Amino acid sequence: MNARARAQNFDIETALEIIRIAKAHGKKMYIALNILVHDQEINNCIEILEMAEDQKIDAIIIQDLGLLYIIRNYFPNLSVHASTQMFLHNSLQINALVEQGISRVILPRELRIDEITRIREKFENRKSKIEFEVFIHGALCFSFSGLCLASSYLYKKSGNRGLCKQVCRFAFDGGKYKYPFSMKDLESHTYFRDLLNSGVDSLKIEGRLRNTDYIEEVISYYRQALDMYSASKPIPKPPSWRYNRKTTSGYLKAIPYSQMICDDDIPWIGEHVGNVISIQNSRIQIRFDTSVFRGERLRVLTEQGVKIHEFTLLNVTQNMCSEDLKHTRWVPDNCKVYRVGTSQTPSLGIFKKSSLQPKQCSVQLQIDYSKSTLHITSLLLENKQFCLSYHLASENAYPQVPDFRIQDCFMKVDQYPFQIESLFIKQTDSLCVPIRELNQIRRDFFEKLNRFRLDYQIQKHEMRRSEIHHEFENIKEHYATDINFIQKYPVIPYEDWITNKHLYDNAESLWIELPLFVSESNLSTVLNALDSLIKDQRIRLVCHSFGWIDYLQTYLSKERIVSGGYVYCLNRFTYQFLNNHVSTILLSSDFDPLELNSLRYFQHIGIAEENGLRFFITRQDLPLHTYKFKSCQLSVIPRQGYCEVVNPRSCLDHRCSYSCNKRGCLKGNSVE
């Protein structure tokens, strides 16, 4: 359950083995739960969170505010990192989530280095350290992460659910460039030293959908670059990347739009290795220009970059091979063949099996010997106490066992996951027994202690699940109604209101949408400009991030604060979280009514009347063209510091959303 649903994700059993291997080698482990969650998926999330808690996972990466609510209320010991999907783009937005228990923020890829520095400086003097993580290499989305709805509108595949169809990689007509939204890959070498000097805590390389060849190449380079930086030596130039698209320094420093997109070049990754020389009955013949090997993954593209076929090379003879296409289709001449890596990621079987278990359960031991009885008391798992007593008749034939020998014996925890934090020994009488007998007692004690630990975990999980389920049902009981009704609200973008204030002089009430993106350098200006909106009692402010909601609570009553669609309320716990802060929750047009079935009867739920469907929200300074893809037409609306790329029609024929009247989603104000 993460933002890369197409990746080879782990099941619980495999994840446990991976965690065991990583912990045994002293590596940190994070679990990505960075998608939006439906009600019916809450139980799966609980199971993953239980595993994370038991295994002492270093942090959970999330996007969903409902998951944040669950973790903070039921898994308080878990560290939480805010995914880049949460779009925490300035100190105001970050501070709101930090106050909710976020310990690390994965910053948007769209921030400049000077903005990152200023944001970090705002949090320098906090008592609890806030960590900042930045992307240094990998694919760039055209839209701000978390604000792209293009895949959802065109294919009902939400990027916020890990199902992105990468509409930004498509060819569009109408502008100067054939691929106006297809970004080059981020490669941060040019400003690597400046980025590290900004004081960030962690560097992130995108790679869950990449092959191992790519990962090895990229990580090796940046490891070398970090070592050179630490030694105050020049940062080495990167290699000629084999598996990247063309690269750019991205948004780290301001550069022109034309230098960041793939324009008319093939936007796909890969290394050119050959060409299609003949086509007959849906079978293609390929001649290779360089050495290729069995097991490599190859991709066949047209000259325009359209993928025709992808396959794993099984046989090659005299630099040639033939391959059946999966589907009978017209294939143009002059197709090119690209190597995109090995066929798959290595299986778990390549790792050497080890009996080592990560010592993740801290234990305090106290050992007392008196009156022929050895009392062992342990303290673990939230101060849970476990005691056992063993009757030992001292034998005069053996000398007294000194304390240090008892300590040496009980510091050995064998295969069990215990870390002895402290060990206190007290001999009221002299303990005179063979060491082998103490070893038997130690093995028996740790075996029973481990059983106690596991039983306690099961009991704890069952009680907590019951509490979560009880609250889940109570949310419905307290807020749900029997009326099948969702109100539509006319929402005015902030800049449109500023430009046309005179049109609304006689309005009794206004719903003003705050800017979607405000850079750190422009934040104080925008906050000052909000003063007039705050004073105008007619106005309700629509907030597209929790940061705005949190800020406005100081100045406005709850009745004048509205949660916008980009806050994404998909489940009851998100609803519970937001309902404590706002008067109305506007549902996102990213999702169909059936996907939000459990919320549509709730109180204070609404939708925004949109003049058009927002496909991309981008920091690019786009030319004001009209872009066309099949029956889809996109226009550009410039805003202060960003652009909206919208479909100005009221609906798309192949997409039935809240904005659609043709397909019957909305009849008047009702949802069927």
Secondary structure, DSSP 8 states (H G I E B T S, - for coil): --S-TTS----HHHHHHHHHHHHHTT---EEEE-S---GGGHHHHHHHHHHHHHTT-SEEEE--HHHHHHHHHH-TTS-EEE-GGG---SHHHHHHHHTTTEEEEE--TT--HHHHHHHHHHTTT-SS--EEEEEEEE---SS-TT---HHHHHHS--GGGT----GGGS--BSSSSSSTT-B-EEE-GGGHHHHHHTT-SEEEE--TTS-HHHHHHHHHHHHHHHHHHHTT---------SS--SEE-TTSS---GGGTB-TTS--S--EEEEEEEEEETTEEEEEESS---TTEEEEEE-TT--EEEEEE----BTTEEEEE-SS-----SS-EEEEEEESS---GGGS---------EEEEEEEEEETTEEEEEEEETTTEEEEEEEE----TTS----HHHHHHHHT--TTS-EEEEEEEEEESS-----HHHHHHHHHHHHHHHHHHHHHHHHHHHHHHHHHHHHHHHHHHHHHB-S----EEEE-EEHHHHHHTGGGGTT-S-EEEE--S---GGGHHHHHHHTHHHHH-TTEEEEESSHHHHHHHTTTS-GGGEEE-GGG---SHHHHHHHHTT-SEEE--TTS-GGGGTTTTTBTTEEEEE-SSEEEEEESS------EEETTEEEEEEEETTEEEEEE-SS-BTTB--TT-STTSSEETTEE-
